[in-house]
């Protein structure tokens, strides 16, 4: 039985996206579409720092300008987990737990 990473990525029940070293979104799975309301076509190729999802902490402070878990993980390669809120395409806030892990092509 062949292992198909693309199918696995899309069939996960958890929202997952991958970015490159410039934080440009490279992959966006179906669960991410469902959670955020944004299709892959709307976000792939855009920088997460363009604030598409407007990640904020519990006080409403924007994480892209203060303490972005993804940027911190990319800087020191230490995995991180944080409870944040994102803005759904329809405008409402969605509480999520984010996990950032650095993957390297070697």
N, CA, C and O atoms as CSV, one atom per row, in Angstrom:
chain,resi,resn,atom,element,x,y,z
A,1,UNK,N,N,0.839,-1.179,0.000
A,1,UNK,CA,C,0.000,0.000,0.000
A,1,UNK,C,C,0.887,1.247,0.000
A,1,UNK,O,O,1.752,1.400,0.863
A,2,UNK,N,N,0.671,2.120,-0.956
A,2,UNK,CA,C,1.479,3.328,-1.097
A,2,UNK,C,C,1.053,4.371,-0.066
A,2,UNK,O,O,-0.130,4.529,0.235
A,3,UNK,N,N,2.029,5.060,0.453
A,3,UNK,CA,C,1.775,6.123,1.424
A,3,UNK,C,C,1.626,7.433,0.662
A,3,UNK,O,O,2.542,7.845,-0.049
A,4,UNK,N,N,0.493,8.081,0.804
A,4,UNK,CA,C,0.216,9.318,0.091
A,4,UNK,C,C,0.134,10.465,1.095
A,4,UNK,O,O,-0.891,10.653,1.749
A,5,UNK,N,N,1.199,11.213,1.208
A,5,UNK,CA,C,1.280,12.303,2.174
A,5,UNK,C,C,0.251,13.396,1.889
A,5,UNK,O,O,-0.305,13.979,2.820
A,6,UNK,N,N,-0.005,13.676,0.624
A,6,UNK,CA,C,-0.989,14.701,0.263
A,6,UNK,C,C,-2.384,14.327,0.755
A,6,UNK,O,O,-3.104,15.175,1.281
A,7,UNK,N,N,-2.767,13.064,0.587
A,7,UNK,CA,C,-4.077,12.610,1.049
A,7,UNK,C,C,-4.154,12.701,2.563
A,7,UNK,O,O,-5.150,13.181,3.105
A,8,UNK,N,N,-3.119,12.248,3.247
A,8,UNK,CA,C,-3.082,12.331,4.704
A,8,UNK,C,C,-3.239,13.779,5.164
A,8,UNK,O,O,-4.021,14.061,6.071
A,9,UNK,N,N,-2.515,14.676,4.556
A,9,UNK,CA,C,-2.565,16.096,4.896
A,9,UNK,C,C,-3.993,16.629,4.788
A,9,UNK,O,O,-4.472,17.322,5.685
A,10,UNK,N,N,-4.666,16.303,3.690
A,10,UNK,CA,C,-6.021,16.815,3.468
A,10,UNK,C,C,-7.080,16.129,4.313
A,10,UNK,O,O,-8.124,16.723,4.581
A,11,UNK,N,N,-6.841,14.904,4.738
A,11,UNK,CA,C,-7.847,14.163,5.493
A,11,UNK,C,C,-7.765,14.367,7.003
A,11,UNK,O,O,-8.632,13.887,7.734
A,12,UNK,N,N,-6.748,15.062,7.479
A,12,UNK,CA,C,-6.648,15.332,8.916
A,12,UNK,C,C,-7.846,16.143,9.385
A,12,UNK,O,O,-8.338,17.010,8.661
A,13,UNK,N,N,-8.313,15.864,10.588
A,13,UNK,CA,C,-9.419,16.628,11.163
A,13,UNK,C,C,-8.955,17.938,11.780
A,13,UNK,O,O,-9.774,18.785,12.136
A,14,UNK,N,N,-7.656,18.106,11.906
A,14,UNK,CA,C,-7.094,19.328,12.476
A,14,UNK,C,C,-6.631,20.241,11.354
A,14,UNK,O,O,-6.055,19.792,10.364
A,15,UNK,N,N,-6.891,21.527,11.527
A,15,UNK,CA,C,-6.418,22.487,10.539
A,15,UNK,C,C,-4.905,22.519,10.532
A,15,UNK,O,O,-4.269,22.570,11.585
A,16,UNK,N,N,-4.331,22.488,9.341
A,16,UNK,CA,C,-2.882,22.444,9.216
A,16,UNK,C,C,-2.469,23.273,8.016
A,16,UNK,O,O,-3.049,23.165,6.936
A,17,UNK,N,N,-1.458,24.099,8.222
A,17,UNK,CA,C,-0.883,24.778,7.063
A,17,UNK,C,C,0.623,24.808,7.200
A,17,UNK,O,O,1.169,24.754,8.302
A,18,UNK,N,N,1.280,24.895,6.065
A,18,UNK,CA,C,2.733,24.916,6.002
A,18,UNK,C,C,3.174,26.230,5.385
A,18,UNK,O,O,2.553,26.730,4.446
A,19,UNK,N,N,4.249,26.783,5.920
A,19,UNK,CA,C,4.813,28.016,5.378
A,19,UNK,C,C,6.279,27.783,5.041
A,19,UNK,O,O,6.908,26.863,5.564
A,20,UNK,N,N,6.819,28.630,4.160
A,20,UNK,CA,C,8.246,28.559,3.878
A,20,UNK,C,C,8.989,29.499,4.828
A,20,UNK,O,O,8.389,30.045,5.754
A,21,UNK,N,N,10.277,29.689,4.606
A,21,UNK,CA,C,11.081,30.489,5.533
A,21,UNK,C,C,10.700,31.969,5.537
A,21,UNK,O,O,11.043,32.694,6.472
A,22,UNK,N,N,9.997,32.420,4.507
A,22,UNK,CA,C,9.505,33.798,4.476
A,22,UNK,C,C,8.074,33.886,5.016
A,22,UNK,O,O,7.436,34.934,4.927
A,23,UNK,N,N,7.583,32.791,5.569
A,23,UNK,CA,C,6.233,32.657,6.120
A,23,UNK,C,C,5.141,32.837,5.063
A,23,UNK,O,O,4.045,33.317,5.353
A,24,UNK,N,N,5.470,32.437,3.831
A,24,UNK,CA,C,4.470,32.397,2.765
A,24,UNK,C,C,3.776,31.043,2.859
A,24,UNK,O,O,4.437,30.005,2.910
A,25,UNK,N,N,2.457,31.052,2.882
A,25,UNK,CA,C,1.685,29.817,3.025
A,25,UNK,C,C,1.844,28.968,1.768
A,25,UNK,O,O,1.570,29.417,0.655
A,26,UNK,N,N,2.297,27.723,1.974
A,26,UNK,CA,C,2.537,26.791,0.874
A,26,UNK,C,C,1.440,25.742,0.740
A,26,UNK,O,O,1.110,25.324,-0.370
A,27,UNK,N,N,0.879,25.318,1.862
A,27,UNK,CA,C,-0.181,24.287,1.876
A,27,UNK,C,C,-1.204,24.676,2.926
A,27,UNK,O,O,-0.877,25.289,3.943
A,28,UNK,N,N,-2.466,24.301,2.655
A,28,UNK,CA,C,-3.600,24.659,3.525
A,28,UNK,C,C,-4.583,23.519,3.402
A,28,UNK,O,O,-5.120,23.297,2.317
A,29,UNK,N,N,-4.839,22.788,4.470
A,29,UNK,CA,C,-5.683,21.600,4.320
A,29,UNK,C,C,-7.171,21.915,4.461
A,29,UNK,O,O,-7.562,23.032,4.799
A,30,UNK,N,N,-7.983,20.900,4.193
A,30,UNK,CA,C,-9.446,21.075,4.213
A,30,UNK,C,C,-9.968,21.483,5.582
A,30,UNK,O,O,-10.892,22.290,5.683
A,31,UNK,N,N,-9.376,20.926,6.641
A,31,UNK,CA,C,-9.818,21.301,7.987
A,31,UNK,C,C,-9.524,22.775,8.255
A,31,UNK,O,O,-10.320,23.451,8.906
A,32,UNK,N,N,-8.399,23.280,7.764
A,32,UNK,CA,C,-8.101,24.711,7.899
A,32,UNK,C,C,-9.147,25.535,7.158
A,32,UNK,O,O,-9.553,26.598,7.630
A,33,UNK,N,N,-9.581,25.052,6.008
A,33,UNK,CA,C,-10.645,25.734,5.263
A,33,UNK,C,C,-11.922,25.802,6.093
A,33,UNK,O,O,-12.574,26.844,6.169
A,34,UNK,N,N,-12.267,24.683,6.710
A,34,UNK,CA,C,-13.501,24.614,7.497
A,34,UNK,C,C,-13.426,25.521,8.730
A,34,UNK,O,O,-14.390,26.219,9.042
A,35,UNK,N,N,-12.298,25.513,9.424
A,35,UNK,CA,C,-12.133,26.305,10.644
A,35,UNK,C,C,-12.141,27.802,10.349
A,35,UNK,O,O,-12.727,28.582,11.100
A,36,UNK,N,N,-11.493,28.202,9.258
A,36,UNK,CA,C,-11.292,29.627,8.976
A,36,UNK,C,C,-12.277,30.231,7.985
A,36,UNK,O,O,-12.489,31.444,7.973
A,37,UNK,N,N,-12.883,29.379,7.149
A,37,UNK,CA,C,-13.747,29.885,6.090
A,37,UNK,C,C,-12.990,30.270,4.830
A,37,UNK,O,O,-13.608,30.617,3.823
A,38,UNK,N,N,-11.662,30.217,4.867
A,38,UNK,CA,C,-10.842,30.559,3.702
A,38,UNK,C,C,-10.436,29.299,2.953
A,38,UNK,O,O,-9.970,28.335,3.559
A,39,UNK,N,N,-10.612,29.307,1.644
A,39,UNK,CA,C,-10.177,28.177,0.830
A,39,UNK,C,C,-8.666,28.251,0.635
A,39,UNK,O,O,-8.050,29.298,0.836
A,40,UNK,N,N,-8.085,27.132,0.243
A,40,UNK,CA,C,-6.651,27.102,-0.042
A,40,UNK,C,C,-6.312,28.117,-1.132
A,40,UNK,O,O,-5.280,28.784,-1.055
A,41,UNK,N,N,-7.164,28.239,-2.142
A,41,UNK,CA,C,-6.908,29.189,-3.227
A,41,UNK,C,C,-6.809,30.628,-2.724
A,41,UNK,O,O,-6.111,31.447,-3.322
A,42,UNK,N,N,-7.498,30.937,-1.640
A,42,UNK,CA,C,-7.492,32.300,-1.102
A,42,UNK,C,C,-6.253,32.610,-0.269
A,42,UNK,O,O,-5.910,33.780,-0.098
A,43,UNK,N,N,-5.576,31.591,0.252
A,43,UNK,CA,C,-4.463,31.864,1.171
A,43,UNK,C,C,-3.104,31.376,0.692
A,43,UNK,O,O,-2.087,31.974,1.045
A,44,UNK,N,N,-3.052,30.310,-0.098
A,44,UNK,CA,C,-1.756,29.803,-0.561
A,44,UNK,C,C,-1.083,30.886,-1.409
A,44,UNK,O,O,-1.693,31.463,-2.309
A,45,UNK,N,N,0.176,31.141,-1.100
A,45,UNK,CA,C,0.928,32.182,-1.789
A,45,UNK,C,C,0.935,33.511,-1.053
A,45,UNK,O,O,1.658,34.431,-1.437
A,46,UNK,N,N,0.142,33.619,-0.007
A,46,UNK,CA,C,0.117,34.840,0.801
A,46,UNK,C,C,0.950,34.617,2.064
A,46,UNK,O,O,1.105,33.486,2.524
A,47,UNK,N,N,1.474,35.693,2.610
A,47,UNK,CA,C,2.231,35.608,3.855
A,47,UNK,C,C,1.260,35.575,5.023
A,47,UNK,O,O,0.290,36.332,5.051
A,48,UNK,N,N,1.518,34.704,5.982
A,48,UNK,CA,C,0.653,34.681,7.161
A,48,UNK,C,C,0.737,36.013,7.893
A,48,UNK,O,O,-0.222,36.415,8.552
A,49,UNK,N,N,1.872,36.704,7.787
A,49,UNK,CA,C,2.038,38.008,8.427
A,49,UNK,C,C,1.200,39.096,7.761
A,49,UNK,O,O,1.110,40.207,8.283
A,50,UNK,N,N,0.586,38.794,6.616
A,50,UNK,CA,C,-0.326,39.750,5.977
A,50,UNK,C,C,-1.619,39.856,6.771
A,50,UNK,O,O,-2.524,40.612,6.419
A,51,UNK,N,N,-1.687,39.085,7.845
A,51,UNK,CA,C,-2.790,39.142,8.799
A,51,UNK,C,C,-4.124,38.715,8.205
A,51,UNK,O,O,-5.162,39.307,8.501
A,52,UNK,N,N,-4.092,37.708,7.385
A,52,UNK,CA,C,-5.316,37.138,6.830
A,52,UNK,C,C,-6.213,36.663,7.968
A,52,UNK,O,O,-7.417,36.919,7.973
A,53,UNK,N,N,-5.615,35.973,8.926
A,53,UNK,CA,C,-6.382,35.389,10.027
A,53,UNK,C,C,-6.441,36.277,11.259
A,53,UNK,O,O,-7.208,36.006,12.183
A,54,UNK,N,N,-5.646,37.324,11.282
A,54,UNK,CA,C,-5.642,38.273,12.408
A,54,UNK,C,C,-5.547,37.566,13.757
A,54,UNK,O,O,-6.388,37.779,14.630
A,55,UNK,N,N,-4.529,36.728,13.929
A,55,UNK,CA,C,-4.332,36.052,15.211
A,55,UNK,C,C,-4.147,37.077,16.326
A,55,UNK,O,O,-3.343,38.002,16.211
A,56,UNK,N,N,-4.910,36.894,17.410
A,56,UNK,CA,C,-4.777,37.754,18.590
A,56,UNK,C,C,-4.736,36.878,19.838
A,56,UNK,O,O,-5.188,35.733,19.826
A,57,UNK,N,N,-4.185,37.440,20.917
A,57,UNK,CA,C,-4.201,36.704,22.183
A,57,UNK,C,C,-5.514,36.975,22.911
A,57,UNK,O,O,-6.421,37.600,22.360
A,58,UNK,N,N,-5.609,36.502,24.155
A,58,UNK,CA,C,-6.867,36.620,24.905
A,58,UNK,C,C,-7.243,38.065,25.218
A,58,UNK,O,O,-8.401,38.352,25.521
A,59,UNK,N,N,-6.274,38.977,25.149
A,59,UNK,CA,C,-6.577,40.388,25.402
A,59,UNK,C,C,-6.864,41.162,24.119
A,59,UNK,O,O,-7.170,42.354,24.165
A,60,UNK,N,N,-6.765,40.484,22.973
A,60,UNK,CA,C,-7.009,41.141,21.691
A,60,UNK,C,C,-5.772,41.731,21.054
A,60,UNK,O,O,-5.867,42.407,20.030
A,61,UNK,N,N,-4.598,41.487,21.648
A,61,UNK,CA,C,-3.345,42.002,21.103
A,61,UNK,C,C,-2.949,41.195,19.871
A,61,UNK,O,O,-2.857,39.970,19.946
A,62,UNK,N,N,-2.714,41.858,18.736
A,62,UNK,CA,C,-2.323,41.142,17.510
A,62,UNK,C,C,-0.972,40.443,17.690
A,62,UNK,O,O,0.008,41.068,18.096
A,63,UNK,N,N,-0.930,39.160,17.389
A,63,UNK,CA,C,0.297,38.390,17.583
A,63,UNK,C,C,1.325,38.622,16.482
A,63,UNK,O,O,2.521,38.445,16.713
A,64,UNK,N,N,0.886,39.010,15.302
A,64,UNK,CA,C,1.839,39.210,14.207
A,64,UNK,C,C,2.785,40.376,14.466
A,64,UNK,O,O,3.855,40.453,13.863
A,65,UNK,N,N,2.401,41.274,15.350
A,65,UNK,CA,C,3.266,42.422,15.637
A,65,UNK,C,C,3.901,42.351,17.017
A,65,UNK,O,O,4.756,43.174,17.346
A,66,UNK,N,N,3.497,41.379,17.829
A,66,UNK,CA,C,4.053,41.298,19.182
A,66,UNK,C,C,4.864,40.027,19.380
A,66,UNK,O,O,6.094,40.076,19.400
A,67,UNK,N,N,4.201,38.909,19.525
A,67,UNK,CA,C,4.900,37.655,19.820
A,67,UNK,C,C,4.267,36.504,19.053
A,67,UNK,O,O,3.463,35.743,19.591
A,68,UNK,N,N,4.637,36.398,17.815
A,68,UNK,CA,C,4.093,35.368,16.938
A,68,UNK,C,C,4.739,34.017,17.253
A,68,UNK,O,O,5.955,33.879,17.121
A,69,UNK,N,N,3.949,33.013,17.669
A,69,UNK,CA,C,4.520,31.699,17.965
A,69,UNK,C,C,5.245,31.084,16.766
A,69,UNK,O,O,6.270,30.423,16.933
A,70,UNK,N,N,4.721,31.298,15.571
A,70,UNK,CA,C,5.354,30.745,14.376
A,70,UNK,C,C,6.710,31.395,14.122
A,70,UNK,O,O,7.693,30.698,13.872
A,71,UNK,N,N,6.770,32.712,14.183
A,71,UNK,CA,C,8.040,33.412,13.965
A,71,UNK,C,C,9.064,33.018,15.019
A,71,UNK,O,O,10.239,32.824,14.705
A,72,UNK,N,N,8.624,32.897,16.266
A,72,UNK,CA,C,9.538,32.493,17.335
A,72,UNK,C,C,10.077,31.085,17.098
A,72,UNK,O,O,11.264,30.833,17.299
A,73,UNK,N,N,9.211,30.173,16.673
A,73,UNK,CA,C,9.640,28.798,16.405
A,73,UNK,C,C,10.600,28.750,15.225
A,73,UNK,O,O,11.574,27.998,15.246
A,74,UNK,N,N,10.332,29.539,14.209
A,74,UNK,CA,C,11.247,29.559,13.061
A,74,UNK,C,C,12.607,30.125,13.457
A,74,UNK,O,O,13.628,29.740,12.887
A,75,UNK,N,N,12.627,31.027,14.421
A,75,UNK,CA,C,13.888,31.638,14.849
A,75,UNK,C,C,14.740,30.697,15.684
A,75,UNK,O,O,15.958,30.650,15.519
A,76,UNK,N,N,14.101,29.939,16.590
A,76,UNK,CA,C,14.904,29.105,17.493
A,76,UNK,C,C,14.656,27.602,17.356
A,76,UNK,O,O,15.264,26.804,18.069
A,77,UNK,N,N,13.769,27.219,16.444
A,77,UNK,CA,C,13.444,25.817,16.155
A,77,UNK,C,C,12.859,25.057,17.344
A,77,UNK,O,O,12.879,23.827,17.366
A,78,UNK,N,N,12.341,25.787,18.331
A,78,UNK,CA,C,11.698,25.151,19.478
A,78,UNK,C,C,10.192,25.089,19.229
A,78,UNK,O,O,9.582,26.105,18.899
A,79,UNK,N,N,9.585,23.909,19.383
A,79,UNK,CA,C,8.132,23.807,19.193
A,79,UNK,C,C,7.395,24.681,20.205
A,79,UNK,O,O,7.851,24.871,21.332
A,80,UNK,N,N,6.250,25.208,19.781
A,80,UNK,CA,C,5.436,26.043,20.654
A,80,UNK,C,C,3.973,25.679,20.510
A,80,UNK,O,O,3.534,25.161,19.484
A,81,UNK,N,N,3.240,25.963,21.561
A,81,UNK,CA,C,1.796,25.780,21.571
A,81,UNK,C,C,1.204,27.005,22.259
A,81,UNK,O,O,1.727,27.472,23.271
A,82,UNK,N,N,0.113,27.519,21.705
A,82,UNK,CA,C,-0.525,28.699,22.296
A,82,UNK,C,C,-2.019,28.682,22.006
A,82,UNK,O,O,-2.462,28.198,20.964
A,83,UNK,N,N,-2.772,29.210,22.932
A,83,UNK,CA,C,-4.215,29.404,22.708
A,83,UNK,C,C,-4.399,30.827,22.197
A,83,UNK,O,O,-4.036,31.798,22.861
A,84,UNK,N,N,-4.966,30.923,21.015
A,84,UNK,CA,C,-5.152,32.222,20.374
A,84,UNK,C,C,-6.549,32.280,19.755
A,84,UNK,O,O,-7.316,31.319,19.810
A,85,UNK,N,N,-6.847,33.411,19.177
A,85,UNK,CA,C,-8.095,33.582,18.433
A,85,UNK,C,C,-7.735,33.980,17.011
A,85,UNK,O,O,-6.771,34.711,16.783
A,86,UNK,N,N,-8.518,33.493,16.061
A,86,UNK,CA,C,-8.350,33.935,14.689
A,86,UNK,C,C,-9.661,34.535,14.216
A,86,UNK,O,O,-10.717,34.293,14.800
A,87,UNK,N,N,-9.580,35.312,13.161
A,87,UNK,CA,C,-10.789,35.900,12.600
A,87,UNK,C,C,-11.250,35.043,11.429
A,87,UNK,O,O,-10.536,34.897,10.437
A,88,UNK,N,N,-12.440,34.481,11.550
A,88,UNK,CA,C,-13.059,33.699,10.480
A,88,UNK,C,C,-13.353,34.633,9.306
A,88,UNK,O,O,-13.515,35.840,9.491
A,89,UNK,N,N,-13.418,34.079,8.122
A,89,UNK,CA,C,-13.720,34.872,6.935
A,89,UNK,C,C,-15.024,35.660,7.096
A,89,UNK,O,O,-15.157,36.761,6.562
A,90,UNK,N,N,-15.982,35.094,7.832
A,90,UNK,CA,C,-17.264,35.772,8.058
A,90,UNK,C,C,-17.174,36.885,9.098
A,90,UNK,O,O,-18.134,37.632,9.292
A,91,UNK,N,N,-16.013,37.003,9.775
A,91,UNK,CA,C,-15.803,38.099,10.707
A,91,UNK,C,C,-15.814,37.747,12.183
A,91,UNK,O,O,-15.373,38.555,12.999
A,92,UNK,N,N,-16.303,36.569,12.559
A,92,UNK,CA,C,-16.346,36.233,13.985
A,92,UNK,C,C,-15.012,35.646,14.449
A,92,UNK,O,O,-14.241,35.103,13.658
A,93,UNK,N,N,-14.764,35.771,15.756
A,93,UNK,CA,C,-13.537,35.219,16.343
A,93,UNK,C,C,-13.711,33.744,16.623
A,93,UNK,O,O,-14.779,33.299,17.045
A,94,UNK,N,N,-12.646,32.985,16.383
A,94,UNK,CA,C,-12.639,31.541,16.620
A,94,UNK,C,C,-11.482,31.222,17.564
A,94,UNK,O,O,-10.331,31.517,17.240
A,95,UNK,N,N,-11.764,30.619,18.735
A,95,UNK,CA,C,-10.667,30.219,19.619
A,95,UNK,C,C,-10.003,28.955,19.072
A,95,UNK,O,O,-10.685,27.994,18.714
A,96,UNK,N,N,-8.679,28.962,19.010
A,96,UNK,CA,C,-7.936,27.802,18.518
A,96,UNK,C,C,-6.680,27.602,19.361
A,96,UNK,O,O,-6.185,28.529,20.001
A,97,UNK,N,N,-6.185,26.381,19.345
A,97,UNK,CA,C,-4.880,26.094,19.934
A,97,UNK,C,C,-3.939,25.879,18.760
A,97,UNK,O,O,-4.165,24.999,17.929
A,98,UNK,N,N,-2.886,26.680,18.692
A,98,UNK,CA,C,-1.926,26.551,17.599
A,98,UNK,C,C,-0.675,25.841,18.097
A,98,UNK,O,O,-0.243,26.010,19.237
A,99,UNK,N,N,-0.122,25.057,17.216
A,99,UNK,CA,C,1.161,24.395,17.474
A,99,UNK,C,C,2.082,24.738,16.320
A,99,UNK,O,O,1.718,24.577,15.155
A,100,UNK,N,N,3.256,25.202,16.641
A,100,UNK,CA,C,4.243,25.543,15.619
A,100,UNK,C,C,5.444,24.627,15.784
A,100,UNK,O,O,5.986,24.477,16.879
A,101,UNK,N,N,5.845,24.023,14.688
A,101,UNK,CA,C,7.000,23.130,14.671
A,101,UNK,C,C,7.818,23.435,13.428
A,101,UNK,O,O,7.265,23.552,12.334
A,102,UNK,N,N,9.116,23.562,13.582
A,102,UNK,CA,C,9.993,23.828,12.440
A,102,UNK,C,C,10.327,22.517,11.738
A,102,UNK,O,O,10.745,21.549,12.373
A,103,UNK,N,N,10.139,22.499,10.432
A,103,UNK,CA,C,10.532,21.363,9.596
A,103,UNK,C,C,11.597,21.870,8.642
A,103,UNK,O,O,11.431,22.923,8.026
A,104,UNK,N,N,12.660,21.147,8.517
A,104,UNK,CA,C,13.756,21.573,7.649
A,104,UNK,C,C,13.944,20.593,6.507
A,104,UNK,O,O,13.889,19.379,6.701
A,105,UNK,N,N,14.166,21.132,5.305
A,105,UNK,CA,C,14.581,20.306,4.168
A,105,UNK,C,C,16.094,20.221,4.227
A,105,UNK,O,O,16.787,21.233,4.123
A,106,UNK,N,N,16.590,19.032,4.390
A,106,UNK,CA,C,18.045,18.860,4.511
A,106,UNK,C,C,18.557,18.067,3.348
A,106,UNK,O,O,19.758,17.809,3.258
